Amino acid sequence: MSAPASLCLLRTSAIGDVTHVVPLVRTLQAAWPQTRLTWIVGKLERRLVGDLPGVDFVTFDKGAGKEGFRAVREALKGQQFDALLHMQVALRSNVLSLAVKARRRIGYDWARAKDLHSLVINERIPARTGEHVLDATGSFCEPLGLKQTQVRWDIPVSEDAMAWAHAQWPGDRPTLLVSPTSSHALRNWRPERYAAVIDHAHVRGWRTVLVGGPSTYERTMADAVMAACKTPPLDLTGKDTLKQLLAMLTRAQLLLTPDSGPMHMANAVGCKVLGLHAASNPDRSGPYSDRRWCANKYDEAARQYLGKPASDLPWGTKIEKPGVMDLISVDDVIDRFEAAAAQMGY
């Protein structure tokens, strides 16, 4: 088909999912450099991707209540798009999509549509199972006649952010970043287990750095990890911005984290990821480019908590049960750490 004059992308959150949209933006820009792209994105998430070149951003502040919806309607007033790529099925997003005037409204297939999603779209992406979330996001260009065959991020990182990251630790000693907290509490590992891995990495000559957001929840986790460490890591919890975290991830060799936004940020800049997976399937939501270093107990969790192998579960099933992350032992993670370190020559 000929290049559309304008497209509106709707994916407001969360950090990991927004990171998955960036390769789709790159695919659209490569195919149709003259097409005007507008992305409705969350207030926090815009701090990560809002400087992508060639994209107009409209911020949705979900914390602002009705005013947040009104601000989006006002920003889009008088605009007509050739198509809406509606990549979020939550009820809030489905309501928000009504602010977008577009003849073609492309959303999820029947199996993945929920919360009235089907009422605000008139086309669907191909119905597939067994694919990574990033590939599902990339398939939103297929009804437009394109195919995402390459995955490229190139999220801008400013010189100031890089300078800040370099100032936090000097030299080129191998560095393990630990981001211990997911927004889903049942995906989190025990603080003392993070501490055991941090101590192991320290004995092996690695620098260790603890990172996380400024919330009380994340500060509490960081304090518990620090208290359990024999040799405390450099604690930068709550001290960085998203761009500064991205800059640190470009410098670090390895990130240890549960299924979370920083996992996908790290993957986007080429940092290896030691992901902790028992509550979620790494083949669906793990680090997209390389999952070799993940500690994967998802199948064991499926058998223990749901009574069947992971291969028998509907794709995307989450096993967010109390104690599920305890299936991942310290030895499991140290094994993956050593495998990644050996592959990198450390």
C-alpha positions as CSV (number, residue, x, y, z in Angstrom):
1,M,0.0,0.0,0.0
2,S,1.1,3.6,-0.3
3,A,2.6,5.4,2.6
4,P,-0.1,6.7,5.0
5,A,0.1,10.4,5.8
6,S,-0.2,9.9,9.5
7,L,-0.4,7.2,12.1
8,C,-1.2,7.4,15.8
9,L,0.3,4.9,18.2
10,L,-1.3,4.3,21.6
11,R,0.8,2.5,24.2
12,T,1.0,4.5,27.4
13,S,2.7,2.0,29.8
14,A,4.6,0.3,31.2
15,I,8.3,0.8,30.8
16,G,9.0,-2.6,29.4
17,D,6.1,-2.5,27.0
18,V,6.9,1.0,25.8
19,T,10.5,-0.2,25.1
20,H,9.0,-2.9,22.9
21,V,7.2,-0.2,20.8
22,V,10.5,1.5,19.8
23,P,11.4,-1.2,17.2
24,L,8.0,-0.8,15.6
25,V,8.6,3.0,15.4
26,R,11.9,2.2,13.6
27,T,10.2,-0.2,11.2
28,L,7.6,2.4,10.3
29,Q,10.2,5.2,9.9
30,A,12.4,3.0,7.7
31,A,9.5,2.1,5.4
32,W,7.7,5.4,5.3
33,P,10.1,8.3,6.4
34,Q,7.5,10.9,5.4
35,T,4.7,9.5,7.5
36,R,3.8,11.6,10.5
37,L,3.9,9.5,13.7
38,T,2.1,10.5,16.9
39,W,2.6,8.4,20.0
40,I,0.3,8.7,23.0
41,V,2.5,7.7,25.9
42,G,2.5,7.7,29.7
43,K,4.0,10.6,31.7
44,L,6.8,8.5,33.2
45,E,7.4,6.5,30.1
46,R,7.9,9.6,28.0
47,R,11.0,10.4,30.1
48,L,12.5,7.3,28.4
49,V,11.4,7.5,24.8
50,G,10.1,11.1,24.4
51,D,13.2,12.3,22.5
52,L,12.9,9.7,19.7
53,P,13.5,11.7,16.6
54,G,10.7,12.1,14.1
55,V,7.9,11.3,16.6
56,D,5.3,13.7,18.0
57,F,4.4,12.7,21.6
58,V,1.2,13.3,23.5
59,T,1.5,12.7,27.2
60,F,-1.2,10.8,29.1
61,D,-1.0,11.4,32.9
62,K,-3.1,8.6,34.4
63,G,-2.7,10.1,37.8
64,A,-4.5,13.2,36.8
65,G,-7.9,11.5,36.5
66,K,-10.4,13.1,34.2
67,E,-8.0,16.0,33.5
68,G,-5.5,13.5,32.0
69,F,-8.1,12.3,29.5
70,R,-9.1,15.9,28.7
71,A,-5.5,16.9,28.0
72,V,-5.1,14.2,25.5
73,R,-8.4,15.1,23.7
74,E,-7.2,18.7,23.6
75,A,-3.8,17.8,22.2
76,L,-5.4,15.8,19.4
77,K,-8.2,18.2,18.7
78,G,-8.7,18.7,15.0
79,Q,-6.3,15.9,14.0
80,Q,-7.4,13.0,11.7
81,F,-5.1,10.0,11.3
82,D,-5.0,7.4,8.6
83,A,-4.8,4.6,11.2
84,L,-4.6,4.1,15.0
85,L,-2.3,1.3,16.2
86,H,-4.0,0.6,19.5
87,M,-1.5,-1.6,21.4
88,Q,-3.0,-1.6,24.9
89,V,-6.1,-3.5,26.0
90,A,-6.7,-2.0,29.5
91,L,-10.0,-0.4,30.0
92,R,-8.4,3.0,30.6
93,S,-6.6,2.8,27.3
94,N,-9.7,1.7,25.5
95,V,-11.5,4.8,26.7
96,L,-8.5,7.0,25.9
97,S,-8.5,5.7,22.3
98,L,-11.8,7.4,21.7
99,A,-9.9,10.7,21.6
100,V,-8.2,9.5,18.4
101,K,-10.0,10.2,15.1
102,A,-8.9,7.5,12.6
103,R,-10.6,5.6,9.9
104,R,-8.6,2.4,10.5
105,R,-8.4,1.3,14.1
106,I,-6.0,-1.6,14.5
107,G,-6.1,-3.6,17.7
108,Y,-5.5,-7.1,19.1
109,D,-6.9,-10.4,17.8
110,W,-10.0,-11.8,19.5
111,A,-8.0,-14.0,22.0
112,R,-6.0,-11.1,23.3
113,A,-8.7,-8.4,23.3
114,K,-10.3,-7.6,26.6
115,D,-11.9,-4.8,28.6
116,L,-14.1,-3.7,25.7
117,H,-11.1,-3.5,23.4
118,S,-13.2,-5.0,20.5
119,L,-15.6,-2.0,20.7
120,V,-13.0,0.6,19.9
121,I,-11.2,-1.1,17.0
122,N,-12.2,-2.2,13.5
123,E,-9.2,-4.3,12.4
124,R,-7.0,-6.8,14.2
125,I,-3.4,-8.0,14.1
126,P,-2.8,-11.7,13.1
127,A,-3.9,-14.2,15.7
128,R,-0.8,-15.9,16.9
129,T,0.4,-17.7,20.0
130,G,3.9,-18.6,21.2
131,E,5.4,-15.2,20.3
132,H,7.4,-12.7,22.4
133,V,5.5,-9.6,23.5
134,L,7.9,-7.5,21.3
135,D,7.0,-9.6,18.2
136,A,3.3,-9.2,19.0
137,T,3.8,-5.4,19.2
138,G,5.8,-5.5,15.9
139,S,2.9,-7.2,14.2
140,F,0.8,-4.1,14.4
141,C,2.4,-3.0,11.1
142,E,1.2,-6.1,9.3
143,P,-2.4,-4.8,8.6
144,L,-0.7,-1.8,7.0
145,G,1.2,-4.1,4.6
146,L,4.6,-4.1,6.4
147,K,6.5,-6.8,8.2
148,Q,8.9,-6.2,11.1
149,T,12.0,-8.1,10.0
150,Q,14.6,-6.2,12.0
151,V,14.6,-5.1,15.6
152,R,16.4,-1.9,16.4
153,W,16.1,0.5,19.3
154,D,18.7,3.2,19.3
155,I,17.0,5.1,22.2
156,P,18.8,8.4,22.6
157,V,21.1,8.8,25.6
158,S,22.4,12.3,26.2
159,E,26.0,13.2,26.8
160,D,25.0,14.5,30.2
161,A,23.4,11.2,31.1
162,M,26.5,9.3,30.0
163,A,28.7,11.7,32.0
164,W,26.6,11.1,35.1
165,A,26.9,7.3,34.6
166,H,30.7,7.5,34.2
167,A,30.9,9.7,37.3
168,Q,29.2,7.0,39.5
169,W,32.0,4.5,39.0
170,P,35.5,4.9,37.4
171,G,37.4,2.5,35.3
172,D,36.4,-0.6,33.3
173,R,36.1,-3.2,36.1
174,P,33.2,-5.6,35.2
175,T,30.0,-4.4,36.7
176,L,26.9,-6.2,37.9
177,L,23.8,-4.0,38.2
178,V,21.1,-5.3,40.4
179,S,17.6,-4.0,40.0
180,P,15.7,-6.1,42.6
181,T,12.1,-4.8,42.4
182,S,9.3,-5.5,40.0
183,S,6.1,-3.6,40.2
184,H,4.5,-7.0,40.6
185,A,5.5,-8.0,44.2
186,L,5.1,-11.8,43.6
187,R,7.8,-11.6,40.9
188,N,10.4,-10.4,43.4
189,W,13.1,-12.6,44.8
190,R,14.2,-12.6,48.5
191,P,16.6,-9.8,49.5
192,E,19.0,-12.2,51.2
193,R,19.3,-14.1,47.9
194,Y,20.2,-11.0,46.0
195,A,22.7,-10.3,48.7
196,A,24.3,-13.7,48.3
197,V,24.8,-13.2,44.6
198,I,26.1,-9.7,45.1
199,D,28.7,-11.1,47.6
200,H,29.7,-13.8,45.2
201,A,30.2,-11.2,42.4
202,H,32.3,-9.1,44.7
203,V,34.5,-12.1,45.6
204,R,34.9,-12.7,41.9
205,G,36.2,-9.1,41.4
206,W,33.1,-7.5,40.0
207,R,31.8,-4.1,41.0
208,T,28.2,-4.4,42.2
209,V,25.6,-1.6,41.9
210,L,22.1,-1.5,43.3
211,V,19.5,0.5,41.4
212,G,15.8,1.2,41.6
213,G,13.2,3.9,41.6
214,P,12.5,6.4,44.3
215,S,9.3,4.8,45.8
216,T,9.2,3.7,49.4
217,Y,8.5,0.1,48.2
218,E,11.8,0.1,46.2
219,R,13.8,1.8,49.0
220,T,12.6,-0.8,51.5
221,M,13.7,-3.6,49.2
222,A,17.1,-1.9,48.7
223,D,17.6,-1.5,52.4
224,A,16.9,-5.1,53.0
225,V,19.4,-6.2,50.3
226,M,22.0,-3.8,51.7
227,A,21.5,-5.1,55.2
228,A,22.0,-8.7,54.1
229,C,25.2,-8.1,52.1
230,K,28.7,-8.8,53.6
231,T,30.1,-6.3,51.2
232,P,27.5,-3.7,50.3
233,P,27.2,-2.6,46.7
234,L,27.2,1.0,45.5
235,D,23.6,2.0,46.3
236,L,22.1,4.3,43.6
237,T,18.5,3.4,44.4
238,G,16.3,6.5,43.8
239,K,19.2,8.6,42.6
240,D,19.0,8.2,38.8
241,T,16.6,9.2,36.0
242,L,15.4,6.7,33.4
243,K,18.0,8.1,31.0
244,Q,20.7,7.8,33.5
245,L,19.8,4.2,34.2
246,L,19.9,3.6,30.5
247,A,23.4,5.2,30.4
248,M,24.5,2.9,33.3
249,L,23.2,-0.1,31.5
250,T,25.3,0.8,28.5
251,R,28.3,0.6,30.8
252,A,27.4,-2.5,32.8
253,Q,28.2,-6.0,31.7
254,L,25.2,-7.7,33.4
255,L,21.9,-6.9,35.0
256,L,20.3,-9.1,37.6
257,T,16.5,-8.4,37.8
258,P,13.1,-10.1,37.9
259,D,10.7,-9.6,35.0
260,S,10.6,-5.8,35.0
261,G,11.1,-2.6,32.9
262,P,14.8,-2.4,33.5
263,M,15.2,-5.9,32.0
264,H,13.9,-4.6,28.7
265,M,15.9,-1.4,28.9
266,A,19.0,-3.4,29.4
267,N,18.3,-5.6,26.4
268,A,17.7,-2.5,24.3
269,V,21.2,-1.2,24.9
270,G,22.9,-4.6,24.6
271,C,23.5,-5.3,28.3
272,K,23.3,-9.0,29.1
273,V,20.4,-9.9,31.4
274,L,20.2,-12.4,34.2
275,G,16.5,-12.5,34.5
276,L,14.6,-14.3,37.3
277,H,11.7,-16.2,35.8
278,A,9.3,-18.4,37.7
279,A,6.1,-16.3,37.8
280,S,6.4,-15.5,34.1
281,N,7.5,-17.2,30.9
282,P,10.9,-15.8,29.7
283,D,10.0,-16.9,26.1
284,R,7.1,-14.5,26.2
285,S,8.4,-11.6,28.4
286,G,12.1,-12.2,29.0
287,P,15.0,-10.2,27.5
288,Y,14.2,-10.3,23.8
289,S,17.6,-10.6,22.2
290,D,19.3,-13.2,24.5
291,R,17.7,-15.4,27.2
292,R,20.7,-17.7,27.8
293,W,21.6,-16.1,31.1
294,C,18.1,-16.3,32.6
295,A,17.3,-18.5,35.6
296,N,14.2,-20.2,34.3
297,K,11.9,-22.1,36.7
298,Y,8.7,-21.4,34.8
299,D,8.0,-25.0,33.9
300,E,8.7,-26.2,37.4
301,A,6.3,-23.5,38.7
302,A,3.6,-24.6,36.3
303,R,3.9,-28.2,37.5
304,Q,4.0,-27.3,41.2
305,Y,1.3,-24.6,41.3
306,L,-0.9,-25.5,38.3
307,G,-0.4,-29.2,38.0
308,K,0.7,-29.3,34.4
309,P,3.8,-28.5,32.3
310,A,4.3,-25.1,30.9
311,S,3.7,-26.4,27.4
312,D,0.1,-27.2,28.4
313,L,-0.7,-23.7,29.7
314,P,-2.4,-21.0,27.6
315,W,0.4,-18.7,26.2
316,G,1.0,-15.8,28.5
317,T,-0.2,-17.5,31.7
318,K,1.4,-15.9,34.8
319,I,2.0,-17.9,37.9
320,E,2.1,-15.1,40.4
321,K,1.7,-17.2,43.5
322,P,3.2,-16.6,47.0
323,G,6.5,-18.4,47.2
324,V,6.8,-19.1,43.5
325,M,10.1,-17.2,43.2
326,D,11.6,-19.3,45.9
327,L,11.9,-22.0,43.2
328,I,15.0,-20.1,42.0
329,S,17.9,-20.8,44.3
330,V,21.0,-18.8,44.9
331,D,23.0,-21.6,43.2
332,D,20.8,-21.3,40.1
333,V,21.6,-17.7,39.8
334,I,25.3,-18.0,40.5
335,D,25.4,-20.7,37.8
336,R,24.0,-18.3,35.3
337,F,26.2,-15.5,36.5
338,E,29.3,-17.7,36.0
339,A,28.1,-18.8,32.5
340,A,27.6,-15.2,31.4
341,A,30.9,-14.1,33.0
342,A,32.8,-16.9,31.2
343,Q,31.2,-16.0,27.8
344,M,32.4,-12.4,28.3
345,G,35.8,-13.5,29.4
346,Y,35.7,-12.4,33.0
